[in-house]
């Protein structure tokens, strides 16, 4: 604990730390060590020996200073240092050189770059940026004047386009080629909420320089398919309006439908989106939908039909850094979109709102009714995130005289942190860090803290991390279909907004940063548009298969993708994994499904003839039609359930060669615990493009298998050029 007399000295140290910059340091290798199995540890110890003496231990501060330990690209490291510390480092034996890192150009939405889409190169260029493809967006309308929807350089709509433009004050253009509304009270497709303007620009916004939020994440904003056309359908949020929007979109001639809406999971025949999407799929239209924001609880997945691409949400590698620094020298990483330039680095008194009134159960959540009773002038207030809007908590703290705010997550939210435009200096930290901050407050009579705002930082190698809110499987209405299908960027996504965003810094922006599976869905809609442009003959199921079987299952650090707790995420959080657009363009093999193939699947759900007929728009007799178990559908993943005395399941799959004409694939299996998986044949040999081959998978429950649990694995077909991966989920009851 620091006494009052030590505060001026520590404040100086804080100020010095705030001036630190990131250097790339080259050093010689250790002289007297033969690096063995402990090479990484040995190298890191060597690198740490060059750091200032106060940071050579493995403390939290040390971890913050040593940014990267390089093992292969060169001998050296990246560290946050002051110029004086670099001069001292130059005197150490083994030092070679140090230089400031250079800032590379980036996109402020950043997600296209994070997904490997780079201007004028690679898949983006090969797909012609989605040129000629029409994305229909079902949402809250759009602000057509936003620069993200400029049609500069856009071709006219395809000849097949039949849509209408219902704006009263303006006309559509070659970017927004149609706009309709489906509720009489609207009278216009204009967006009065911002949600659709945001999602539409994520899917297909054009390049816009100078996009930012309160000066943070400054750069060029762009959607995933910037040359695709947009058709806007203001349907939010009645079911009848949604169905009408899908109906018109099919008639108008869209290629992809993006729906960041959904109902709670239930029978598909009661779900308007499921029914409307089936009709769209029959016409060759891919439908991409958000999985829902009901995580991290299991079995709350939405939009779970097999003919929909169901999208979960994950983080990108960008952070808007705002670090909480305590009076005991502990530092905790946090985020905030509001990054004031003039916040003093001197330590301020720190209080936890939950300790202001022990008899008030709502005190931790910083309700205005609680805080107004106390004099919080000049203090930093710690608030819990539950209860109500995080922005409103800041307003309550500010009204009570507070100088700043630290938001702490609940256990469920864990480490998912939204970067928001707060009304006062603030940072938002994870649950475990919040516990340590509160423990520090309890440990001293004079707790103090400050917040260091470090701006936009790229390179979080934990990314992608599954967002806490992203809905999980199992897929209750159809357990034999694994959902979600795929993960996409959905946390702190900067994109167009329909109104100016302001705060006390008197700044304005027509971009906003929000989070949700509503944001991840249009990312995948854009990816689907790119694939449709590159492969116009692919069916919706083929596009889905290409996306799923080529997904990434590791993060930027090459470790398994984690969930909000920073533990490996399970299969019901990740589905097939995180989208990799470039690999999806060349999947090697695809699992295709024709519309007629869904009839035996629907009959296998034990729906009545009339219920199945809702999808097919004709009479159906399931006793005449063939009927299959859900897991027998030619889906790119497997979801198997063992109940009672059942010990064996056998399913078939058919793959279509879309890679090299003459090619051979060997099977690789990661066995789920307690289950033996066998594949026949073990080798698939193709002699031409579009050739189809079938294989059979046998799942045998072992006597040693656990009960009342879920296990996971994968099945992968490997050739010298391709890897075609299918996740395996097994329920053991």
N, C-alpha and C positions, 0 to 999 in steps of 0.2 A: 504494500500500500504506500502511495506517495503522500508525504506530508505537504501542507500548504506551501512551505518555503521552497519545496522542490519544483513547484509548478512552473515558474518562469523558465528554469533550465529545460524542463520537459517540453514546454511549448516551443522552445528554440529547436529542440530535436525534432518535433513534429513538423515545424516549418522546413527544416532541412530535408526531412524525408519526403515532404511534398514536392521538393524540387528534383527528386531523383528522376533519372531517365534510363531508358533501357539500352544497354550496350551489348554488342557482340564481342566476346573475348576469345582470342586464340591463345592457347598455351601449348607447351610441350607435354608429351605424355609422361606419366610417372617413370622415373629413372630406374628405380630398383625393385620394380614389381613385375612379376609375370602374371598377367591377368588370366584368371581361370573362370570357374563357374560364377565367381562373384565379381565379374568384370564391371557390371553396372555400378555396384556399390563401391568398388575400388576407385573407379573413375570419378564418381560423384564426390567421394571424400577428398580426392585430389583437387577437384574443382572448388570445393568449399574452402579449401585452404587458402585460396586467393581472395576470398571475401573479407570484408572488414572484420576485425577481431570480435566485435560485439555480435556478429551474426554467424559465427562459425558452428554453433550448435544447431541441432535439428529442431529449432523452435519454430513457432508459427511465423515470426518475422523473417527468419532465415528462409523458410519456404516461399514467402512472398518475394524475397529479394532474388533468389535463384529461380529464374523463370524457366529455363530449359537446360538440361544436361545432354549434350550431343554425344553420340556414340559412333556414328558412321560417316556423317557428312564431313566432319573435321574434328580434331581434338579441341574442345573448348566448350563454352557455355554462354548463355545469355543471362544477364543479371541487371537489376535496377540499382544504379549507382549514382553517386554525385561526382562531379569533375575532380574534386579533391581525393575521393576514394580511388578513382582511376589512377591518379598520379602516384598514390601510395602503392597501388597494385603493380605499377610499372617497375618498382624496385625489387619485386619478388623474383627469385630464380625460377625459370621456366616460363615466365611471361613473354608473349610474342607481340600481341597488339590488341587494341580495343578501339571500337568505333561505334558511334551512335547508329541505332537501327534506322533504316529508311522507311517512310510510310508509303506503302503501295496503294495504288488506286483501288477503290472498292465500290460496290453497289450498296446504297443505304438499306434497301430491302434486304440486301446481302444474300438472301436465300438462293437466287439463281447462281451466284458465285459459289455458295456453300454446296450446291448440288452439282457443281462441276460444269456449269454452263458459262462459257466465256465468249465474249464478243468476237466475231469474225473467225472463230476456230471451232473445231470439233463438232459435236452433235448439234449444237445450236445452229451452226452454219449449214450442216448437212440437212437438217430438217427445215431450212429456210425460215427459221423462227416461227413456224406454224402458219406460214403464208397460205391463204386460201381456205383455212379451216374456220368454222363458225362455232363459237362457244356460247351456249345459252345459259344465262345466270339467273337462277330463281332466288329472289331476295327482296330487298326493301326499295329498289329503284336505283337511280344513279344521278350524279351531277355531271351532265355532259360537257360543261365548259371546263372541267378540270384538265390541266395539261396532260395528265396521264392518258387522256382519251383523244389527244390530237391525232388527226389522220394524215399528218405529213408523212409522205413516203408510202402510204397504204394504197394497195390496189383497190379497185371497186369490188363490191360483193360478187360472189359467184353467180352464174346465171340461174342456178337452182333456187336462189333466195326469194322467198315469197312474203317476208315479214312486213310489218307496218311500223310507223313512227308516230307516237301519240303525244309528243311534247307539244305544249301550247305556245311556248315562248321561243323555240328554236327548232332546228331540223336536225336529223341525224346526219352522220358523215360516214366516211369509209372505215372508221374504227368502230363506232357504235352504229351499226347498220339497221337496228330496229330497237324499239322500246315500247312496251305495252304495260298497262296496269289492269288489275283484275278485282278491284273493289271500288264500288261507286263513290265511296267517301274520299278516295284519293284524288280523282279528277286529273291525275298526271302521273307519269312514271318517275318524277323527280324524287330524289332520295332526301327524306327529312330526318334520317337517323344517322347515316354515315356507313352503315354496315355493308350495303351492297356496293357502294363506291369503293370501299376498301377491298372486298373480295374480288370484284371485277378487275380492279387494277392489278391484283396479285396474279390472276390468271393470264391477263393479256394486256396490261398497261404498257404504253410505249415508253421510250427512254426520256426521263426528265432530270435535267441537271439541277443541282442545288437543293435537292430534297433533304429535309431534316426535321427533327422535332426539338424545338427549343435550342437549336444549334447542335444537338447531338446527332450522331450517325450521319453526318453531312456527306453528300456525294450524289450519285446518280441512281434514281429509282427506276425499276423496270419490272414488268411482269414476266412470267415464265415463257409465254408464247407471244412476244411483242408484235408479230405481224399477223396474228389471228384476228378475226373479226369478233365483235361482241354483240349479242342480242340480249337485251335486258327485259326481264319479266318481273314486274313488281307484284308479288304474290303474298307477301308476309301479312298475316301468317295463318289464315284459315285454310283448312284442308281443301275446300272446294276451289279456292283461289289457286292453290298449288296444283291441283289436278288440271285446272283450266290452263295454267301456265305451261305445264308439260304438254298438254294437248296441242296448244298453239305452237309450241317450239317444234314438235314433230311435224306439224303442218308447214311451218315456216322453212324448214330445211336445215336445222342445226346439225352439227356433227358430234358435239359433246354437250352434255347438260351438267351444270355444276349447281349442287343444292347444299347450302350450308344451313339446313333446317332438318328437323326430325321429330319423331314421336318416341315415347318410351317403348321399349321392346315389347312386342306382342305378336299375335298371329298375323302373318303376312296379309291374309285376305282382309284384315281390318285396317291395313296401313295404306293410306292414299299414295304415299311416295312409292311404296313397293309395287303397287298396281300400275301407277303411271309410268314408272321406270321400266316395267316389263314391256309395255307397249313401245316405249322408245327403243329398247334393246331389239325388239323384233324388226324395227326399221333400220337397224345398224347404228344406232346412236349409243355411245358409251355414257353412262350416268355415274358421276362421281358424287359421293355424299359424305358429310361429316359423320364421325362415329358417335358424337355426343360428348358432353362435358360433365359426365357423372362419375368419373374416376375419383379415387383409385379403387372404388368398390368393384367386385366381380359381378359379371352377368348383367350389366346395365348398358350393354352395347346397343346402339340404334342402327337403323338402316342396314340390317344384317342379311338381306337376301343375296343369293349367289350371283344374281345378274347386276348387282350394284357394286361398284368399287368403294369399299368402306375405309375411310381414312382416319387414323389416329394422329395425335399431335406430339411433336418433339421439339427440342431446342435447336438453335443454330449456334455457331461458335463465336458469336458477337456478344459482348457485354457492355452495358453503359455503367461503368464502374463507379461506385460510391462506397468507400470503405469506412466502417465504424472503427475508431481507435479509442481505446479506453485508457483511463488513468494508470492502469497497471501495465501498460505497453502492449496489451493484446490487440490484435487487429483482425477484423472480420470482413470478408468480402460481401458486398451488397451491390444493389443496383438502383438507379433512379434515372428517369429520362430528363428530369430537371437538374441541370448541372450548373449551379451558380458560380460565377467567377470570383466573387468577393466574400465568400463565407470564411470567417476568421478561423485560423488553425489553432488558436488558443483553446485550452480545455475549458469546457463549460459544465456547470452542475448537471448531473444526470439523474433522472427520476423514472421509476416504473409506475405507470398509471395504476396498476393493480394494488399498489401499496398506499395510494392516496386515501382510500376509504375501504378498510377491510370488510365492512358490512355491506358494501355495494358489489353484488356479483357482476355487474356490468362495467365496473371501473377499469378492468384490464383492456377493454375494447375502445376506450377513449370516446365515449359518447359525450356530446356537448353538455348534457345535463349533469354529468359528473365533473367534467373539467372546469366548468365556469365557476365552481365554488372555490377554486384554488388559485393562488398566485404563482403562475409558471413562467413569469417574465425571465428571459435570459437562460432558460433551461432547455435541455434536450430531453424529450419525453419518449419513453419506450411504450409502444402500444401493440396489443395482440391484433392479428388481422381479421379474426372472425367478427361477426356481428353485423357489420354494414360496410358501405363503400370505403375503400382505403383513402381515396381522395378526401372524403368527408371527414375522416379521422384527422387528416392534416389540417383541414379547415377548423376543426374543433380545437386542436392544439394551438394553432395560430391565434384564434379568438381569445384563448386563455393566456396569451402572452408568450407562448413557447417559442424558442429560437429555432428549434429543429425537431425532427422526429425520427425514431428508429422503429420500423415495423418488424415484427417477428412472426414467423409462420407457425401454424398449428402442426401437430404430428402428421396429420393426413396430407397436408400440402408439402411438408418436408422441405425440399430444396428447389421447388419450382418458384421462381421469383419473377413477378411482372415488373418491368421497368416503366414507371408511370410519370406523368407530368404533375408532380405534387405542387401544392400552393406555397410551400416553404421548403427550405433545405431538408432533405430526408434521404434515408437509405432503407432498403428492405433486405433483411437477412433470413437465412434458413432457420429451421426449427432448432437444430442442435446448437447453432451459434447463438440463437436467442436465449437458450437455457444458460449458456456461459455468461452472456451479458447480464442476465438477471442474477446469476450467482455472484458475479462481481459486485453488483449493487448491494447485495446482502452482506458482502464481506467487509464493507468499509462505511464509516460514518459520513464520508465526503466523496461519493462516487463522482467521477468526471469523465467526459468524453468529447470527441469532436468527430467530424465527418470529413474525409478527404475525397474530393471529387476528381477522378482521373480520366473522365471522358470515355470515348469509344475505344474498346480493346477487342481486337480480333485474335482468335487462336485458342479458344477453350477446347482442349483436346478431349474433354469428356463428352463433347457433343457428337452425335445427337443423344439427348437424354429424354426418356419418355416423360411427358408432362403429367403432373399429378391428376389434373382434371380429365385427361384423355380416357374415354370410356373403354372398359375392358370386356373381354369375353369371360366365360363361355357364352356362345350365342344361343340364349335360352329358347327362342322360337324354332331354331334349327341347329341343335347341338352338333350335328354331323358336318356343318360348314364352319370352318375356323374363321373367326372375325376378331379384331379388324383384319383387313387384308394387308394393309401397308401403313407405314408412318411417313409423315411429311412435316415440314417446318410449320409450327403453329404457336410459338412462344415469342413474344416481343417482335412482331412483324410490322415493319414500317411500310405503309402504303397510303394511297390517296384517301382523303376524307372530304365530306361534303360541306363542312363549315370550318371556320378558323378556330384554332385551338389557342387559348391565351392563358397566361398566368401573371403573377405580379411583376415579372421581369418585362412586361409589356411587349412580349414577342408574339408573333402570329405565325401559324403554319396551316397549310391545307393538306398536311399529311398527319397521320396519327399512328401510334404504336399500340396494338392490342394483341390479345392472345386468345386462343380457342381452337377447337377442331374446325370452326368456321374458317380459320385462316389456312389450316393444312389442306382442307378440301380443294380450294381453288389452285393450290400448288399442283396437286395431282391432276386437276382438270387441264391445267396448262401443259403438263407433261404428256397427257393423253392426246392433246392437240398436236404437240410436236411429233408424236409417234404416228398419228393419223396422217400428218403431212408427209412424213418419210415413208409410210407404208399404207397408202390409201386403200389397199385391198384387205387389210386386216380387219377382222370382226371385233366387236367390243370385247368378247372373251379372249381373243388373241392378244389384244392390247393389255388387258388385265393380267394375263399369264406372263407376258414379257416383263411387266412391271414387278410382279411378285417373285418370279423365279430368279431374278437378277438382283434382288434387294441386298443391301448391306446388312450384316448382322453384327458388325463390330463398329466401334466409334473411331474417332480420329487418332486415338492412342492405341488402336488395334486390340482393344479389350472388348469383351462382350458389351453390347448396348445395355445401359443401366436405366433403372426407373428413378422416380423422384427421391428415393431413399439412398441413392448412389450404390445400390446393390444390383446385381444382374437382373434385368427385366425378364419376366416370364413370357411365354408364347402368347398368352391372352392379352398382354400389353403391346407386344411388338407385331403380332401377326407374322407375315413373311419377313419383316425387317424394314429398313429405311430405304426409301426410293433412291435409285441410282439411274438417272435418265440415260446417260451415255451407254451403260451396259444394257439397259432395256431396249435400246435401238438394235441390238444384235444379240438376241437371247439364245440362238442356236436351235432350241426346240420350244414349241408352244403346246399348251393344253387348250384345244379349241372346244367350244360348246355352241351348237346350233340352237336356235329357239325351240325347235321341237324336242330337244333333249331335256328340257325343263319339265315336260309334261309328266313323265314317269317319276321325276323327283317330287313334283307337287302332289301327285297321287300317293307317293310314299310317305308324305307327311300326315296321311290319314285325313286329309281334307275331304269334304263331301264333293260330289260332282259339281254342285252349284258353286261351291267356294273355288274350286279349280277353274271353273268356267269364267269367274270374274277376271282372271288374268288373260285367258285366251280369247275372251269375247265371243265364245261359241259354246255349244253344248258339249259336255265331256262325260264319258262313261269310264270311270277308272277301273271297273271290272273288265273292260275290254282293252283299255290301254295297258301297256306294261307298267309295272311299278317297281321302283328300286329303293334301297336304303339311301339315306341322304349321302353317306360317304362314298357311294358308288358313282355319284355325279363326277364328270371328268374335270374336277377342280384342281388347281395347282397346289393345293395343300390337302392334308389328311386330318380329320378329327374323328377319333374312334372311341367308342364307349363299350366297356365290359361291365356287365351287370349279372348278378346271380351266378349261375353255373356255366355261363358262356365262357369258353376258353380259347376260341379261335374265330378270326374274322378274315375273309378273303375279298379283296377288291381289285378291280382292273382299272388301268388308265391307258389312254391313247395319246401319243405325242406326235406332233407334226414337225418335220424337218424344215426349218426356215434358214438354216445356215449353209455350210458347204455341201454341195451335192453328194460327194462321197465322204462319209464321216462315220466315226465309230465312237460310241459312248459306253463307258464302264460305270456300273452302279457303285455308290459309296453310301453306307448306312451308318448313322449314329443311333444306336438302339436306345429307346426309352427304357428307364429303369423298370425291371420286372416284366418286360415284354421282349419276345424274340421276333424280329422282323426279317422276312426272307423275300427276295425278289427274283422272279423268273420271267424272261431270261436275265442274266446278269450283264449281258452285253447287247447293245442295240446297234445294228449296222445298217446304214442308209446308203442308197445308191443314186438318189435324185432329190431335188428340192420338192417340197410339199408331200413327200412320201410319209405315210402314217404307219407307225408300228405300235403294237400293244404290249403291255407287260402286266404281270399279276403280282400283287403284294399280299403276303400272308402275315397276319399278326397273331401270335400265340401268347396267351397269358401264362407266365411261368408260375409254378407253385410257390416260389419265393416272393411273388409280387406283393407289394403293399396294398392296403385297402383304403378306400375313402380318400383318394388323392388323385392328383393329375401329374402325369409325367410327359416329358417332351423329348424329341430328337429330330432327325431330319433324314431325308432321302435325297441323294444328289446324283445326277448323271453328268459325268465328266468326260470331256474330249480334250485334245491338246489345246483347243481354242476357247471352249465354252465350259461353263459350270451352271447346271440347271438344278436349282435347289427347291425342294418342297418341304416345308415344316411338318412335323408329325406331333399331334396332340393326342394323348391317350388318357381317358378317364377310367379309373379303376374303382369299381364300387361292388 
